[in-house]
């Protein structure tokens, strides 16, 4: 019973911490930079085994 409670506590802790939506911007830019978001898998490359998104930032012009 003790092992079951420990496993349950670990499972709950993992699920709660996996729901964090915080992300870190590695590139700090100002408002003159444009931002584009790419969602994965990309429509033309469905076989790529990644899911999520990529944020690209670049100077305007």
N, CA, C and O atoms as a Tripos MOL2 file, in Angstrom:
@<TRIPOS>MOLECULE
protein
  244   243    61     0     0
PROTEIN
NO_CHARGES

@<TRIPOS>ATOM
      1 N           0.8120   -1.1920    0.0000 N.3       1 UNK1
      2 CA          0.0000    0.0000    0.0000 C.3       1 UNK1
      3 C           0.8610    1.2650    0.0000 C.2       1 UNK1
      4 O           0.5330    2.2570   -0.6510 O.2       1 UNK1
      5 N           1.9760    1.2070    0.7470 N.am      2 UNK2
      6 CA          2.8700    2.3560    0.8210 C.3       2 UNK2
      7 C           3.4670    2.6520   -0.5570 C.2       2 UNK2
      8 O           3.5920    3.8130   -0.9450 O.2       2 UNK2
      9 N           3.8360    1.5980   -1.2960 N.am      3 UNK3
     10 CA          4.4120    1.7790   -2.6320 C.3       3 UNK3
     11 C           3.3770    2.3670   -3.5960 C.2       3 UNK3
     12 O           3.7180    3.1760   -4.4590 O.2       3 UNK3
     13 N           2.1350    1.9650   -3.4490 N.am      4 UNK4
     14 CA          1.0690    2.4820   -4.2980 C.3       4 UNK4
     15 C           0.8670    3.9780   -4.0650 C.2       4 UNK4
     16 O           0.6710    4.7300   -5.0190 O.2       4 UNK4
     17 N           0.9130    4.4120   -2.8190 N.am      5 UNK5
     18 CA          0.7660    5.8310   -2.5020 C.3       5 UNK5
     19 C           1.9380    6.6490   -3.0350 C.2       5 UNK5
     20 O           1.7500    7.7590   -3.5330 O.2       5 UNK5
     21 N           3.1350    6.1040   -2.9320 N.am      6 UNK6
     22 CA          4.3150    6.8090   -3.4510 C.3       6 UNK6
     23 C           4.2260    6.9370   -4.9670 C.2       6 UNK6
     24 O           4.4990    8.0070   -5.5120 O.2       6 UNK6
     25 N           3.8460    5.8600   -5.6560 N.am      7 UNK7
     26 CA          3.6940    5.9050   -7.1130 C.3       7 UNK7
     27 C           2.6170    6.9070   -7.5180 C.2       7 UNK7
     28 O           2.7840    7.6430   -8.4900 O.2       7 UNK7
     29 N           1.5270    6.9330   -6.7850 N.am      8 UNK8
     30 CA          0.4420    7.8600   -7.0740 C.3       8 UNK8
     31 C           0.9110    9.3070   -6.8780 C.2       8 UNK8
     32 O           0.5840   10.1740   -7.6890 O.2       8 UNK8
     33 N           1.6620    9.5720   -5.8270 N.am      9 UNK9
     34 CA          2.1720   10.9230   -5.5650 C.3       9 UNK9
     35 C           3.1290   11.3600   -6.6680 C.2       9 UNK9
     36 O           3.0900   12.5120   -7.1020 O.2       9 UNK9
     37 N           3.9780   10.4590   -7.1210 N.am     10 UNK10
     38 CA          4.9070   10.7790   -8.2090 C.3      10 UNK10
     39 C           4.1420   11.0590   -9.4940 C.2      10 UNK10
     40 O           4.4820   11.9920  -10.2230 O.2      10 UNK10
     41 N           3.1300   10.2800   -9.7790 N.am     11 UNK11
     42 CA          2.3220   10.4750  -10.9710 C.3      11 UNK11
     43 C           1.6220   11.8330  -10.9540 C.2      11 UNK11
     44 O           1.6410   12.5530  -11.9520 O.2      11 UNK11
     45 N           1.0160   12.1790   -9.8450 N.am     12 UNK12
     46 CA          0.3210   13.4560   -9.7260 C.3      12 UNK12
     47 C           1.3020   14.6140   -9.8700 C.2      12 UNK12
     48 O           1.0060   15.5920  -10.5570 O.2      12 UNK12
     49 N           2.4550   14.5180   -9.2350 N.am     13 UNK13
     50 CA          3.4710   15.5650   -9.3250 C.3      13 UNK13
     51 C           3.9400   15.7460  -10.7600 C.2      13 UNK13
     52 O           4.1080   16.8740  -11.2230 O.2      13 UNK13
     53 N           4.1500   14.6510  -11.4560 N.am     14 UNK14
     54 CA          4.5810   14.7140  -12.8520 C.3      14 UNK14
     55 C           3.5230   15.3570  -13.7290 C.2      14 UNK14
     56 O           3.8450   16.1890  -14.5770 O.2      14 UNK14
     57 N           2.2800   14.9880  -13.5390 N.am     15 UNK15
     58 CA          1.2030   15.5510  -14.3520 C.3      15 UNK15
     59 C           1.0190   17.0370  -14.0980 C.2      15 UNK15
     60 O           0.7890   17.8010  -15.0350 O.2      15 UNK15
     61 N           1.1150   17.4480  -12.8620 N.am     16 UNK16
     62 CA          0.9400   18.8610  -12.5260 C.3      16 UNK16
     63 C           2.0830   19.6840  -13.0920 C.2      16 UNK16
     64 O           1.8460   20.7540  -13.6520 O.2      16 UNK16
     65 N           3.3140   19.2140  -12.9610 N.am     17 UNK17
     66 CA          4.4500   19.9880  -13.4570 C.3      17 UNK17
     67 C           4.5200   19.9790  -14.9740 C.2      17 UNK17
     68 O           5.1010   20.8930  -15.5600 O.2      17 UNK17
     69 N           3.9460   18.9790  -15.6290 N.am     18 UNK18
     70 CA          3.9540   18.9200  -17.0900 C.3      18 UNK18
     71 C           2.9970   19.9230  -17.6980 C.2      18 UNK18
     72 O           3.0730   20.1840  -18.8990 O.2      18 UNK18
     73 N           2.1020   20.4910  -16.9160 N.am     19 UNK19
     74 CA          1.1230   21.4340  -17.4260 C.3      19 UNK19
     75 C           1.6340   22.8690  -17.4380 C.2      19 UNK19
     76 O           0.9070   23.7750  -17.8440 O.2      19 UNK19
     77 N           2.8700   23.0930  -17.0000 N.am     20 UNK20
     78 CA          3.4330   24.4390  -17.0160 C.3      20 UNK20
     79 C           3.5480   24.9360  -18.4430 C.2      20 UNK20
     80 O           4.0930   24.2440  -19.3030 O.2      20 UNK20
     81 N           3.0400   26.1240  -18.6990 N.am     21 UNK21
     82 CA          3.0650   26.7080  -20.0310 C.3      21 UNK21
     83 C           4.1110   27.8110  -20.1320 C.2      21 UNK21
     84 O           4.0580   28.6240  -21.0540 O.2      21 UNK21
     85 N           5.0480   27.8530  -19.2130 N.am     22 UNK22
     86 CA          6.0540   28.8930  -19.2670 C.3      22 UNK22
     87 C           7.0890   28.5570  -20.3310 C.2      22 UNK22
     88 O           7.4800   27.4000  -20.4890 O.2      22 UNK22
     89 N           7.5220   29.5650  -21.0460 N.am     23 UNK23
     90 CA          8.5940   29.3850  -22.0000 C.3      23 UNK23
     91 C           9.5330   30.5710  -21.8970 C.2      23 UNK23
     92 O           9.1750   31.6390  -21.4000 O.2      23 UNK23
     93 N          10.7120   30.3550  -22.3680 N.am     24 UNK24
     94 CA         11.7600   31.3390  -22.2030 C.3      24 UNK24
     95 C          12.1560   31.8780  -23.5790 C.2      24 UNK24
     96 O          12.3950   31.1010  -24.5030 O.2      24 UNK24
     97 N          12.2250   33.1840  -23.7160 N.am     25 UNK25
     98 CA         12.7090   33.7780  -24.9520 C.3      25 UNK25
     99 C          14.2250   33.8480  -24.8790 C.2      25 UNK25
    100 O          14.7820   34.5440  -24.0300 O.2      25 UNK25
    101 N          14.8870   33.1270  -25.7700 N.am     26 UNK26
    102 CA         16.3450   33.1360  -25.7710 C.3      26 UNK26
    103 C          16.8990   34.3740  -26.4680 C.2      26 UNK26
    104 O          18.0290   34.7870  -26.2100 O.2      26 UNK26
    105 N          16.0960   34.9610  -27.3510 N.am     27 UNK27
    106 CA         16.5040   36.1560  -28.0760 C.3      27 UNK27
    107 C          15.6030   37.3100  -27.6420 C.2      27 UNK27
    108 O          14.3930   37.2840  -27.8700 O.2      27 UNK27
    109 N          16.1970   38.3100  -27.0230 N.am     28 UNK28
    110 CA         15.4270   39.4680  -26.5700 C.3      28 UNK28
    111 C          15.4730   40.5100  -27.6820 C.2      28 UNK28
    112 O          16.5460   40.9510  -28.0930 O.2      28 UNK28
    113 N          14.2850   40.8970  -28.1650 N.am     29 UNK29
    114 CA         14.2000   41.8600  -29.2590 C.3      29 UNK29
    115 C          13.2200   42.9750  -28.8920 C.2      29 UNK29
    116 O          12.4460   42.8580  -27.9430 O.2      29 UNK29
    117 N          13.2750   44.0440  -29.6600 N.am     30 UNK30
    118 CA         12.3270   45.1320  -29.4310 C.3      30 UNK30
    119 C          11.1910   45.0370  -30.4470 C.2      30 UNK30
    120 O          11.1020   44.0660  -31.1980 O.2      30 UNK30
    121 N          10.3250   46.0490  -30.4660 N.am     31 UNK31
    122 CA          9.1260   45.9920  -31.3000 C.3      31 UNK31
    123 C           9.4190   46.1510  -32.7860 C.2      31 UNK31
    124 O           8.5180   45.9600  -33.6020 O.2      31 UNK31
    125 N          10.6520   46.4950  -33.1670 N.am     32 UNK32
    126 CA         10.9690   46.6250  -34.5820 C.3      32 UNK32
    127 C          11.2100   45.2740  -35.2450 C.2      32 UNK32
    128 O          11.2900   45.1910  -36.4710 O.2      32 UNK32
    129 N          11.3230   44.2380  -34.4620 N.am     33 UNK33
    130 CA         11.5340   42.8870  -34.9970 C.3      33 UNK33
    131 C          10.1830   42.2290  -35.2390 C.2      33 UNK33
    132 O           9.2310   42.4500  -34.4910 O.2      33 UNK33
    133 N          10.1100   41.4220  -36.2830 N.am     34 UNK34
    134 CA          8.8970   40.6680  -36.5880 C.3      34 UNK34
    135 C           9.0190   39.2630  -36.0060 C.2      34 UNK34
    136 O          10.1210   38.7570  -35.7960 O.2      34 UNK34
    137 N           7.8820   38.6480  -35.7520 N.am     35 UNK35
    138 CA          7.8720   37.3060  -35.1630 C.3      35 UNK35
    139 C           6.9340   36.4250  -35.9840 C.2      35 UNK35
    140 O           5.8430   36.8470  -36.3680 O.2      35 UNK35
    141 N           7.3720   35.2100  -36.2430 N.am     36 UNK36
    142 CA          6.5590   34.2600  -36.9830 C.3      36 UNK36
    143 C           6.5480   32.9440  -36.2110 C.2      36 UNK36
    144 O           7.5770   32.5280  -35.6770 O.2      36 UNK36
    145 N           5.3990   32.2940  -36.1500 N.am     37 UNK37
    146 CA          5.2640   31.0370  -35.4140 C.3      37 UNK37
    147 C           4.9640   29.9240  -36.4040 C.2      37 UNK37
    148 O           4.0340   30.0340  -37.2040 O.2      37 UNK37
    149 N           5.7510   28.8470  -36.3530 N.am     38 UNK38
    150 CA          5.5650   27.6780  -37.2030 C.3      38 UNK38
    151 C           5.0690   26.5310  -36.3410 C.2      38 UNK38
    152 O           5.6980   26.1930  -35.3390 O.2      38 UNK38
    153 N           3.9560   25.9330  -36.7150 N.am     39 UNK39
    154 CA          3.4120   24.7990  -35.9650 C.3      39 UNK39
    155 C           3.9180   23.4890  -36.5590 C.2      39 UNK39
    156 O           3.9820   23.3370  -37.7790 O.2      39 UNK39
    157 N           4.2700   22.5620  -35.7060 N.am     40 UNK40
    158 CA          4.7380   21.2450  -36.1240 C.3      40 UNK40
    159 C           3.7190   20.1960  -35.7410 C.2      40 UNK40
    160 O           3.1140   20.3220  -34.6760 O.2      40 UNK40
    161 N           3.4910   19.1800  -36.5320 N.am     41 UNK41
    162 CA          4.1720   18.8770  -37.7850 C.3      41 UNK41
    163 C           3.7390   19.8350  -38.8860 C.2      41 UNK41
    164 O           2.5920   20.2790  -38.9400 O.2      41 UNK41
    165 N           4.6870   20.1360  -39.7540 N.am     42 UNK42
    166 CA          4.4430   21.0420  -40.8690 C.3      42 UNK42
    167 C           3.5810   20.3180  -41.8950 C.2      42 UNK42
    168 O           3.7480   19.1160  -42.1050 O.2      42 UNK42
    169 N           2.6680   21.0310  -42.5330 N.am     43 UNK43
    170 CA          1.7260   20.4310  -43.4690 C.3      43 UNK43
    171 C           2.3640   19.6440  -44.5930 C.2      43 UNK43
    172 O           1.8410   18.6020  -44.9870 O.2      43 UNK43
    173 N           3.4900   20.1210  -45.1220 N.am     44 UNK44
    174 CA          4.1180   19.4330  -46.2480 C.3      44 UNK44
    175 C           5.1140   18.3620  -45.8100 C.2      44 UNK44
    176 O           5.6760   17.6620  -46.6530 O.2      44 UNK44
    177 N           5.3410   18.2250  -44.5020 N.am     45 UNK45
    178 CA          6.3040   17.2380  -44.0080 C.3      45 UNK45
    179 C           5.7230   16.5290  -42.7850 C.2      45 UNK45
    180 O           6.2720   16.6200  -41.6870 O.2      45 UNK45
    181 N           4.6270   15.8350  -42.9810 N.am     46 UNK46
    182 CA          3.9280   15.1700  -41.8780 C.3      46 UNK46
    183 C           4.7350   14.0330  -41.2510 C.2      46 UNK46
    184 O           4.4270   13.6010  -40.1400 O.2      46 UNK46
    185 N           5.7570   13.5440  -41.9440 N.am     47 UNK47
    186 CA          6.5460   12.4250  -41.4220 C.3      47 UNK47
    187 C           7.5760   12.8470  -40.3800 C.2      47 UNK47
    188 O           8.1610   11.9920  -39.7150 O.2      47 UNK47
    189 N           7.8070   14.1500  -40.2250 N.am     48 UNK48
    190 CA          8.7550   14.6200  -39.2150 C.3      48 UNK48
    191 C           8.1380   14.3560  -37.8340 C.2      48 UNK48
    192 O           7.0130   14.7800  -37.5690 O.2      48 UNK48
    193 N           8.8680   13.6600  -36.9570 N.am     49 UNK49
    194 CA          8.2770   13.2270  -35.6830 C.3      49 UNK49
    195 C           8.2800   14.2850  -34.5820 C.2      49 UNK49
    196 O           8.4370   13.9380  -33.4120 O.2      49 UNK49
    197 N           8.1130   15.5530  -34.9170 N.am     50 UNK50
    198 CA          8.0900   16.6100  -33.9200 C.3      50 UNK50
    199 C           6.6950   17.2050  -33.8250 C.2      50 UNK50
    200 O           5.9650   17.2490  -34.8150 O.2      50 UNK50
    201 N           6.3260   17.6600  -32.6370 N.am     51 UNK51
    202 CA          5.0650   18.3620  -32.4720 C.3      51 UNK51
    203 C           5.3200   19.5720  -31.5850 C.2      51 UNK51
    204 O           6.2030   19.5590  -30.7280 O.2      51 UNK51
    205 N           4.5380   20.6090  -31.8050 N.am     52 UNK52
    206 CA          4.7070   21.8280  -31.0380 C.3      52 UNK52
    207 C           4.7890   23.0210  -31.9500 C.2      52 UNK52
    208 O           4.0920   23.0830  -32.9630 O.2      52 UNK52
    209 N           5.6500   23.9890  -31.5980 N.am     53 UNK53
    210 CA          5.7840   25.1850  -32.4200 C.3      53 UNK53
    211 C           7.1940   25.7250  -32.3190 C.2      53 UNK53
    212 O           7.9360   25.4170  -31.3870 O.2      53 UNK53
    213 N           7.5410   26.5320  -33.2950 N.am     54 UNK54
    214 CA          8.8270   27.2130  -33.3440 C.3      54 UNK54
    215 C           8.5510   28.6890  -33.5650 C.2      54 UNK54
    216 O           7.7850   29.0520  -34.4570 O.2      54 UNK54
    217 N           9.1660   29.5340  -32.7650 N.am     55 UNK55
    218 CA          9.0390   30.9760  -32.9200 C.3      55 UNK55
    219 C          10.2970   31.5060  -33.6010 C.2      55 UNK55
    220 O          11.4080   31.3100  -33.1080 O.2      55 UNK55
    221 N          10.1150   32.1760  -34.7310 N.am     56 UNK56
    222 CA         11.2420   32.7760  -35.4310 C.3      56 UNK56
    223 C          11.1120   34.2890  -35.3420 C.2      56 UNK56
    224 O          10.0350   34.8400  -35.5720 O.2      56 UNK56
    225 N          12.2050   34.9560  -35.0080 N.am     57 UNK57
    226 CA         12.2180   36.4190  -34.9150 C.3      57 UNK57
    227 C          13.2940   36.9400  -35.8560 C.2      57 UNK57
    228 O          14.3970   36.3980  -35.9270 O.2      57 UNK57
    229 N          12.9530   37.9930  -36.5690 N.am     58 UNK58
    230 CA         13.8950   38.5600  -37.5270 C.3      58 UNK58
    231 C          13.6160   40.0450  -37.6800 C.2      58 UNK58
    232 O          12.4920   40.5000  -37.4660 O.2      58 UNK58
    233 N          14.6620   40.8120  -38.0590 N.am     59 UNK59
    234 CA         14.4530   42.2510  -38.2250 C.3      59 UNK59
    235 C          13.5990   42.5200  -39.4490 C.2      59 UNK59
    236 O          13.7140   41.8260  -40.4580 O.2      59 UNK59
    237 N          12.7500   43.5190  -39.3610 N.am     60 UNK60
    238 CA         11.8990   43.8610  -40.4970 C.3      60 UNK60
    239 C          12.7460   44.3810  -41.6470 C.2      60 UNK60
    240 O          13.7550   45.0560  -41.4480 O.2      60 UNK60
    241 N          12.3060   44.0470  -42.8570 N.am     61 UNK61
    242 CA         13.0200   44.4930  -44.0380 C.3      61 UNK61
    243 C          13.9660   43.4480  -44.4430 C.2      61 UNK61
    244 O          14.6830   43.6140  -45.4300 O.2      61 UNK61
@<TRIPOS>BOND
     1     1     2 1
     2     2     3 1
     3     3     4 2
     4     3     5 am
     5     5     6 1
     6     6     7 1
     7     7     8 2
     8     7     9 am
     9     9    10 1
    10    10    11 1
    11    11    12 2
    12    11    13 am
    13    13    14 1
    14    14    15 1
    15    15    16 2
    16    15    17 am
    17    17    18 1
    18    18    19 1
    19    19    20 2
    20    19    21 am
    21    21    22 1
    22    22    23 1
    23    23    24 2
    24    23    25 am
    25    25    26 1
    26    26    27 1
    27    27    28 2
    28    27    29 am
    29    29    30 1
    30    30    31 1
    31    31    32 2
    32    31    33 am
    33    33    34 1
    34    34    35 1
    35    35    36 2
    36    35    37 am
    37    37    38 1
    38    38    39 1
    39    39    40 2
    40    39    41 am
    41    41    42 1
    42    42    43 1
    43    43    44 2
    44    43    45 am
    45    45    46 1
    46    46    47 1
    47    47    48 2
    48    47    49 am
    49    49    50 1
    50    50    51 1
    51    51    52 2
    52    51    53 am
    53    53    54 1
    54    54    55 1
    55    55    56 2
    56    55    57 am
    57    57    58 1
    58    58    59 1
    59    59    60 2
    60    59    61 am
    61    61    62 1
    62    62    63 1
    63    63    64 2
    64    63    65 am
    65    65    66 1
    66    66    67 1
    67    67    68 2
    68    67    69 am
    69    69    70 1
    70    70    71 1
    71    71    72 2
    72    71    73 am
    73    73    74 1
    74    74    75 1
    75    75    76 2
    76    75    77 am
    77    77    78 1
    78    78    79 1
    79    79    80 2
    80    79    81 am
    81    81    82 1
    82    82    83 1
    83    83    84 2
    84    83    85 am
    85    85    86 1
    86    86    87 1
    87    87    88 2
    88    87    89 am
    89    89    90 1
    90    90    91 1
    91    91    92 2
    92    91    93 am
    93    93    94 1
    94    94    95 1
    95    95    96 2
    96    95    97 am
    97    97    98 1
    98    98    99 1
    99    99   100 2
   100    99   101 am
   101   101   102 1
   102   102   103 1
   103   103   104 2
   104   103   105 am
   105   105   106 1
   106   106   107 1
   107   107   108 2
   108   107   109 am
   109   109   110 1
   110   110   111 1
   111   111   112 2
   112   111   113 am
   113   113   114 1
   114   114   115 1
   115   115   116 2
   116   115   117 am
   117   117   118 1
   118   118   119 1
   119   119   120 2
   120   119   121 am
   121   121   122 1
   122   122   123 1
   123   123   124 2
   124   123   125 am
   125   125   126 1
   126   126   127 1
   127   127   128 2
   128   127   129 am
   129   129   130 1
   130   130   131 1
   131   131   132 2
   132   131   133 am
   133   133   134 1
   134   134   135 1
   135   135   136 2
   136   135   137 am
   137   137   138 1
   138   138   139 1
   139   139   140 2
   140   139   141 am
   141   141   142 1
   142   142   143 1
   143   143   144 2
   144   143   145 am
   145   145   146 1
   146   146   147 1
   147   147   148 2
   148   147   149 am
   149   149   150 1
   150   150   151 1
   151   151   152 2
   152   151   153 am
   153   153   154 1
   154   154   155 1
   155   155   156 2
   156   155   157 am
   157   157   158 1
   158   158   159 1
   159   159   160 2
   160   159   161 am
   161   161   162 1
   162   162   163 1
   163   163   164 2
   164   163   165 am
   165   165   166 1
   166   166   167 1
   167   167   168 2
   168   167   169 am
   169   169   170 1
   170   170   171 1
   171   171   172 2
   172   171   173 am
   173   173   174 1
   174   174   175 1
   175   175   176 2
   176   175   177 am
   177   177   178 1
   178   178   179 1
   179   179   180 2
   180   179   181 am
   181   181   182 1
   182   182   183 1
   183   183   184 2
   184   183   185 am
   185   185   186 1
   186   186   187 1
   187   187   188 2
   188   187   189 am
   189   189   190 1
   190   190   191 1
   191   191   192 2
   192   191   193 am
   193   193   194 1
   194   194   195 1
   195   195   196 2
   196   195   197 am
   197   197   198 1
   198   198   199 1
   199   199   200 2
   200   199   201 am
   201   201   202 1
   202   202   203 1
   203   203   204 2
   204   203   205 am
   205   205   206 1
   206   206   207 1
   207   207   208 2
   208   207   209 am
   209   209   210 1
   210   210   211 1
   211   211   212 2
   212   211   213 am
   213   213   214 1
   214   214   215 1
   215   215   216 2
   216   215   217 am
   217   217   218 1
   218   218   219 1
   219   219   220 2
   220   219   221 am
   221   221   222 1
   222   222   223 1
   223   223   224 2
   224   223   225 am
   225   225   226 1
   226   226   227 1
   227   227   228 2
   228   227   229 am
   229   229   230 1
   230   230   231 1
   231   231   232 2
   232   231   233 am
   233   233   234 1
   234   234   235 1
   235   235   236 2
   236   235   237 am
   237   237   238 1
   238   238   239 1
   239   239   240 2
   240   239   241 am
   241   241   242 1
   242   242   243 1
   243   243   244 2
@<TRIPOS>SUBSTRUCTURE
     1 UNK1         2 RESIDUE 1 A UNK
     2 UNK2         6 RESIDUE 1 A UNK
     3 UNK3        10 RESIDUE 1 A UNK
     4 UNK4        14 RESIDUE 1 A UNK
     5 UNK5        18 RESIDUE 1 A UNK
     6 UNK6        22 RESIDUE 1 A UNK
     7 UNK7        26 RESIDUE 1 A UNK
     8 UNK8        30 RESIDUE 1 A UNK
     9 UNK9        34 RESIDUE 1 A UNK
    10 UNK10       38 RESIDUE 1 A UNK
    11 UNK11       42 RESIDUE 1 A UNK
    12 UNK12       46 RESIDUE 1 A UNK
    13 UNK13       50 RESIDUE 1 A UNK
    14 UNK14       54 RESIDUE 1 A UNK
    15 UNK15       58 RESIDUE 1 A UNK
    16 UNK16       62 RESIDUE 1 A UNK
    17 UNK17       66 RESIDUE 1 A UNK
    18 UNK18       70 RESIDUE 1 A UNK
    19 UNK19       74 RESIDUE 1 A UNK
    20 UNK20       78 RESIDUE 1 A UNK
    21 UNK21       82 RESIDUE 1 A UNK
    22 UNK22       86 RESIDUE 1 A UNK
    23 UNK23       90 RESIDUE 1 A UNK
    24 UNK24       94 RESIDUE 1 A UNK
    25 UNK25       98 RESIDUE 1 A UNK
    26 UNK26      102 RESIDUE 1 A UNK
    27 UNK27      106 RESIDUE 1 A UNK
    28 UNK28      110 RESIDUE 1 A UNK
    29 UNK29      114 RESIDUE 1 A UNK
    30 UNK30      118 RESIDUE 1 A UNK
    31 UNK31      122 RESIDUE 1 A UNK
    32 UNK32      126 RESIDUE 1 A UNK
    33 UNK33      130 RESIDUE 1 A UNK
    34 UNK34      134 RESIDUE 1 A UNK
    35 UNK35      138 RESIDUE 1 A UNK
    36 UNK36      142 RESIDUE 1 A UNK
    37 UNK37      146 RESIDUE 1 A UNK
    38 UNK38      150 RESIDUE 1 A UNK
    39 UNK39      154 RESIDUE 1 A UNK
    40 UNK40      158 RESIDUE 1 A UNK
    41 UNK41      162 RESIDUE 1 A UNK
    42 UNK42      166 RESIDUE 1 A UNK
    43 UNK43      170 RESIDUE 1 A UNK
    44 UNK44      174 RESIDUE 1 A UNK
    45 UNK45      178 RESIDUE 1 A UNK
    46 UNK46      182 RESIDUE 1 A UNK
    47 UNK47      186 RESIDUE 1 A UNK
    48 UNK48      190 RESIDUE 1 A UNK
    49 UNK49      194 RESIDUE 1 A UNK
    50 UNK50      198 RESIDUE 1 A UNK
    51 UNK51      202 RESIDUE 1 A UNK
    52 UNK52      206 RESIDUE 1 A UNK
    53 UNK53      210 RESIDUE 1 A UNK
    54 UNK54      214 RESIDUE 1 A UNK
    55 UNK55      218 RESIDUE 1 A UNK
    56 UNK56      222 RESIDUE 1 A UNK
    57 UNK57      226 RESIDUE 1 A UNK
    58 UNK58      230 RESIDUE 1 A UNK
    59 UNK59      234 RESIDUE 1 A UNK
    60 UNK60      238 RESIDUE 1 A UNK
    61 UNK61      242 RESIDUE 1 A UNK
